[in-house]
Amino acid sequence: MSANILRIIIAGGLLLHGIAHGIALLALLRQALTGPPANRPEARTWVSHRLSPKTAASVALPFWAVATFCFFAASVAFWGLLSSLDWRQIALVGAIVGTLGIAIFPSPWPGSPNSQRSLLNTSIALAVNVVILATQLWLHWPPVASFGK
């Protein structure tokens, strides 16, 4: 596979992951401001069952905001548009914060139309986070020589 194709796949994957987190972020913002929409999954946390969905969404907002920002920034940095940033470190922060958000708020993925889709979206998000963590922390892939820091 050529380096250009790989660059498009990695930058595109980070961007898509950022967009997915952005959709969840907007849904959480809506829940925090107006409460959960009727017939849609609502934000909940195991940390305190007494938190209303509106409050839980407010507490969850920073997790999704940081993850969204990190994945967008990592994509742009990987593409070389922000060469001063280390895309690997930014992607790692996004994956760690995103995984913490999922762990603390394992309730339905914000913005999902139903609970089945929510489980799918949460599983995909967690899988992508694990791939980012594994490729950067253990596999050290892609090689720095090929794509820089």
Rosetta silent file (secondary structure, phi, psi, omega in degrees, C-alpha in Angstrom):
SEQUENCE: MSANILRIIIAGGLLLHGIAHGIALLALLRQALTGPPANRPEARTWVSHRLSPKTAASVALPFWAVATFCFFAASVAFWGLLSSLDWRQIALVGAIVGTLGIAIFPSPWPGSPNSQRSLLNTSIALAVNVVILATQLWLHWPPVASFGK
SCORE:     score description
SCORE:     0.000 S_00000001
   1 L     0.000  135.476 -177.379    0.000    0.000    0.000 S_00000001
   2 L   -73.091  156.498  179.652    1.403    3.402   -0.933 S_00000001
   3 H   -62.186  -35.306  179.856    2.253    6.002    1.690 S_00000001
   4 H   -66.664  -41.465  177.988   -0.295    8.420    0.191 S_00000001
   5 H   -64.647  -44.089  178.986   -3.129    5.910    0.468 S_00000001
   6 H   -62.831  -39.362  177.604   -2.129    5.099    4.025 S_00000001
   7 H   -61.224  -43.248  179.385   -1.983    8.822    4.842 S_00000001
   8 H   -64.776  -42.661 -178.822   -5.538    9.277    3.526 S_00000001
   9 H   -64.449  -46.350 -177.360   -6.806    6.258    5.486 S_00000001
  10 H   -69.612  -48.560  179.228   -5.231    7.324    8.785 S_00000001
  11 H   -62.454  -40.753  178.511   -6.105   11.024    8.505 S_00000001
  12 H   -65.567  -40.391  177.856   -9.595   10.106    7.301 S_00000001
  13 H   -63.176  -43.860  177.426  -10.097    7.621   10.135 S_00000001
  14 H   -63.446  -41.049  178.776   -9.082   10.190   12.737 S_00000001
  15 H   -64.258  -45.615  178.801  -11.353   12.766   11.107 S_00000001
  16 H   -62.793  -38.565  177.724  -14.325   10.374   10.997 S_00000001
  17 H   -64.527  -38.856  176.085  -13.753    9.445   14.637 S_00000001
  18 H   -65.077  -40.973  178.248  -13.742   13.159   15.457 S_00000001
  19 H   -63.073  -43.567  179.034  -16.977   13.698   13.516 S_00000001
  20 H   -60.873  -43.661  177.389  -18.663   10.826   15.387 S_00000001
  21 H   -66.305  -34.461  177.502  -17.571   12.320   18.712 S_00000001
  22 H   -63.861  -39.633  176.920  -18.743   15.722   17.479 S_00000001
  23 H   -63.092  -43.623  177.269  -22.227   14.353   16.780 S_00000001
  24 H   -64.445  -38.993  178.725  -22.313   12.896   20.292 S_00000001
  25 H   -60.839  -45.574  178.813  -21.033   16.205   21.682 S_00000001
  26 H   -63.341  -39.599  177.721  -23.858   18.131   20.011 S_00000001
  27 H   -65.057  -40.961  177.325  -26.415   15.631   21.323 S_00000001
  28 H   -64.801  -40.080  178.213  -24.975   15.971   24.849 S_00000001
  29 H   -61.297  -43.262  177.972  -25.077   19.752   24.572 S_00000001
  30 H   -62.216  -44.121  179.044  -28.722   19.567   23.558 S_00000001
  31 H   -64.330  -38.218 -179.126  -29.481   17.224   26.482 S_00000001
  32 H   -66.469  -34.344 -177.500  -27.605   19.473   28.905 S_00000001
  33 H   -86.169  -39.182 -172.295  -29.580   22.521   27.781 S_00000001
  34 H  -122.890   -5.862 -174.655  -33.053   21.111   27.180 S_00000001
  35 L    92.427  167.335 -177.092  -33.081   17.550   28.536 S_00000001
  36 L   -69.433  141.028  175.931  -33.134   14.337   26.522 S_00000001
  37 L   -66.371  152.194  178.646  -35.366   14.262   23.439 S_00000001
  38 L   -60.766  141.516  176.285  -38.395   11.992   23.580 S_00000001
  39 L    61.230   25.267  176.240  -37.742    8.412   22.435 S_00000001
  40 L  -124.064  151.007  176.505  -33.956    8.919   22.335 S_00000001
  41 L   -60.082  144.916 -179.627  -31.283    7.444   24.585 S_00000001
  42 L  -116.342  154.042 -179.145  -30.353    9.698   27.495 S_00000001
  43 L   -70.331  134.768  176.263  -27.040   10.274   29.235 S_00000001
  44 L  -144.531  158.678  176.698  -26.531    8.307   32.455 S_00000001
  45 L  -138.879  149.723  177.222  -23.575    7.410   34.645 S_00000001
  46 L   -81.423  -15.241 -178.309  -22.847    4.662   37.145 S_00000001
  47 L   -61.459  -41.225  177.386  -20.924    7.140   39.315 S_00000001
  48 L  -150.266  111.716 -179.620  -24.176    8.558   40.674 S_00000001
  49 L   -72.289  -11.630 -179.216  -27.579    7.208   39.730 S_00000001
  50 L   -81.298  -11.698  178.187  -29.123   10.291   41.292 S_00000001
  51 L   -69.565  132.760  175.563  -27.859   12.554   38.511 S_00000001
  52 L   -70.117  159.509  177.264  -30.617   13.554   36.139 S_00000001
  53 H   -57.211  -34.493  179.684  -29.983   12.900   32.440 S_00000001
  54 H   -65.578  -44.501  178.957  -29.601   16.655   31.967 S_00000001
  55 H   -69.646  -41.760  177.941  -26.926   16.886   34.671 S_00000001
  56 H   -59.671  -40.583  177.790  -25.195   13.707   33.477 S_00000001
  57 H   -63.095  -39.910  178.668  -25.032   15.207   29.973 S_00000001
  58 H   -63.583  -40.371  179.832  -23.481   18.370   31.416 S_00000001
  59 H   -71.416  -32.818 -179.214  -20.836   16.349   33.264 S_00000001
  60 H   -76.441  -23.184 -175.804  -20.137   14.237   30.157 S_00000001
  61 H   -50.183  -48.485 -177.962  -19.686   17.249   27.873 S_00000001
  62 H   -60.656  -34.439  178.871  -15.988   17.875   28.635 S_00000001
  63 H   -61.678  -49.136 -177.884  -15.056   14.268   27.828 S_00000001
  64 H   -72.569  -31.394  177.846  -16.649   14.407   24.396 S_00000001
  65 H   -65.852  -46.684  179.874  -15.404   17.964   23.758 S_00000001
  66 H   -64.594  -46.253 -179.538  -11.783   17.017   24.469 S_00000001
  67 H   -61.716  -44.356  179.056  -12.004   13.785   22.457 S_00000001
  68 H   -58.773  -51.505 -179.668  -13.645   15.588   19.516 S_00000001
  69 H   -58.616  -45.415 -178.011  -11.027   18.333   19.508 S_00000001
  70 H   -61.948  -43.967 -178.130   -8.168   15.837   19.822 S_00000001
  71 H   -69.318  -37.092  174.650   -9.307   13.653   16.927 S_00000001
  72 H   -64.030  -47.073 -178.670   -9.838   16.671   14.644 S_00000001
  73 H   -64.216  -40.397  178.966   -6.443   18.103   15.641 S_00000001
  74 H   -63.741  -39.503  178.672   -4.707   14.727   15.227 S_00000001
  75 H   -63.456  -47.274 -179.768   -6.172   14.348   11.741 S_00000001
  76 H   -64.645  -42.188  179.598   -5.054   17.817   10.686 S_00000001
  77 H   -66.802  -40.411  178.707   -1.606   17.316   12.258 S_00000001
  78 H   -62.480  -39.070 -179.538   -1.188   13.902   10.622 S_00000001
  79 H   -67.277  -16.210  177.540   -2.048   15.424    7.264 S_00000001
  80 L    97.456    5.689 -178.772    0.806   17.858    7.886 S_00000001
  81 L   -78.080  -22.787  175.504   -1.252   21.036    8.155 S_00000001
  82 L  -127.114   72.235 -172.812   -0.137   21.611   11.747 S_00000001
  83 L   -65.772  -16.037  179.233    3.374   20.228   11.623 S_00000001
  84 L   -76.870  -13.879 -179.100    4.234   21.709   15.022 S_00000001
  85 L   -95.780  145.217  176.306    1.797   19.312   16.699 S_00000001
  86 L   -91.066  101.237 -175.342    2.548   15.687   17.501 S_00000001
  87 H   -59.526  -32.869 -178.518   -0.447   13.889   16.029 S_00000001
  88 H   -64.319  -46.760 -179.699    0.384   10.701   17.928 S_00000001
  89 H   -65.571  -39.601  179.998    0.217   12.349   21.350 S_00000001
  90 H   -65.706  -43.829  178.424   -2.989   14.198   20.453 S_00000001
  91 H   -63.289  -38.877  177.845   -4.628   10.998   19.195 S_00000001
  92 H   -63.101  -44.700  178.077   -3.564    9.195   22.389 S_00000001
  93 H   -60.488  -44.954  178.598   -5.108   11.902   24.571 S_00000001
  94 H   -59.956  -43.447 -179.267   -8.322   11.702   22.537 S_00000001
  95 H   -67.378  -39.989  179.387   -8.448    7.915   22.824 S_00000001
  96 H   -67.410  -47.639 -179.472   -7.779    7.948   26.574 S_00000001
  97 H   -65.316  -41.289  178.017  -10.328   10.689   27.293 S_00000001
  98 H   -62.357  -41.591  178.841  -12.871    9.069   24.955 S_00000001
  99 H   -66.927  -40.690  175.472  -12.423    5.692   26.640 S_00000001
 100 H   -61.192  -41.734  177.898  -12.778    7.280   30.081 S_00000001
 101 H   -60.152  -43.345  178.416  -15.953    8.974   28.904 S_00000001
 102 H   -66.406  -38.478 -179.852  -17.372    5.672   27.715 S_00000001
 103 H   -67.302  -40.012 -178.090  -16.335    3.980   30.978 S_00000001
 104 H   -80.205  -32.503 -179.182  -17.903    6.660   33.177 S_00000001
 105 L  -121.176   68.267 -176.451  -20.974    7.145   30.970 S_00000001
 106 L   -76.039    8.724  178.719  -21.637    3.646   29.592 S_00000001
 107 L   -68.064  179.167 -176.934  -25.194    4.666   28.892 S_00000001
 108 L   -53.275  143.806  179.179  -26.419    4.947   25.328 S_00000001
 109 L   -61.965  124.596 -178.239  -24.199    6.797   22.879 S_00000001
 110 L   -58.825  137.360  178.426  -25.485   10.367   22.668 S_00000001
 111 L    91.055   -9.132  178.920  -27.213   11.174   19.417 S_00000001
 112 L   -72.671  143.521 -178.447  -28.097    7.580   18.572 S_00000001
 113 L   -72.526  -22.436 -179.788  -31.651    7.077   17.338 S_00000001
 114 L  -158.016  173.069 -174.333  -32.226    3.972   19.490 S_00000001
 115 H   -69.940  -31.772  178.387  -30.529    1.705   22.013 S_00000001
 116 H   -66.712  -44.660  178.352  -29.435   -0.924   19.443 S_00000001
 117 H   -66.392  -34.709  179.044  -27.695    1.695   17.316 S_00000001
 118 H   -62.586  -44.215  178.325  -26.269    3.217   20.480 S_00000001
 119 H   -62.055  -41.689  177.454  -24.623   -0.064   21.471 S_00000001
 120 H   -62.291  -48.144 -178.902  -23.148   -0.362   17.977 S_00000001
 121 H   -62.364  -42.096  178.775  -21.835    3.235   18.041 S_00000001
 122 H   -64.253  -42.249  179.741  -20.330    2.800   21.512 S_00000001
 123 H   -63.633  -42.492  179.029  -18.675   -0.472   20.485 S_00000001
 124 H   -64.736  -45.182 -179.982  -17.179    1.091   17.354 S_00000001
 125 H   -60.170  -44.779  179.565  -15.910    4.119   19.296 S_00000001
 126 H   -65.160  -40.936  178.841  -14.311    1.903   21.912 S_00000001
 127 H   -62.990  -43.109  178.609  -12.751   -0.337   19.243 S_00000001
 128 H   -64.283  -41.429  177.220  -11.249    2.651   17.416 S_00000001
 129 H   -60.061  -42.872  179.306   -9.875    3.980   20.716 S_00000001
 130 H   -64.387  -40.062  177.717   -8.282    0.592   21.441 S_00000001
 131 H   -62.182  -44.361  178.482   -6.740    0.519   17.948 S_00000001
 132 H   -61.279  -47.643  179.752   -5.270    3.998   18.486 S_00000001
 133 H   -60.634  -45.704 -177.876   -3.885    3.008   21.883 S_00000001
 134 H   -66.231  -44.209 -177.310   -2.439   -0.269   20.574 S_00000001
 135 H   -68.556  -30.574 -176.724   -0.868    1.208   17.439 S_00000001
 136 H   -91.673  -38.653 -175.626    0.743    4.086   19.295 S_00000001
 137 H   -87.207  -34.889 -174.004    1.730    2.565   22.631 S_00000001
 138 H  -111.599  -43.340 -175.792    2.689   -0.996   21.686 S_00000001
 139 L   -88.292  -20.363 -177.665    3.094   -1.342   17.932 S_00000001
 140 L    50.542   52.170 -177.377    4.602    2.113   17.299 S_00000001
 141 L  -123.651  144.762   -5.494    2.839    2.218   13.966 S_00000001
 142 L   -72.167  159.010 -176.472    2.972    3.855   11.487 S_00000001
 143 L   -59.648  139.694  177.870    6.738    4.279   11.579 S_00000001
 144 H   -58.675  -36.281  179.925    8.015    7.732   12.447 S_00000001
 145 H   -60.631  -29.807 -178.218   10.395    7.493    9.481 S_00000001
 146 H   -85.658  -39.005 -172.060    7.400    7.249    7.127 S_00000001
 147 H  -128.235    8.321  178.891    5.037    9.837    8.603 S_00000001
 148 L    74.135 -171.106 -175.346    6.981   11.855   11.150 S_00000001
 149 L   -65.680    0.000    0.000    6.051   12.496   14.721 S_00000001
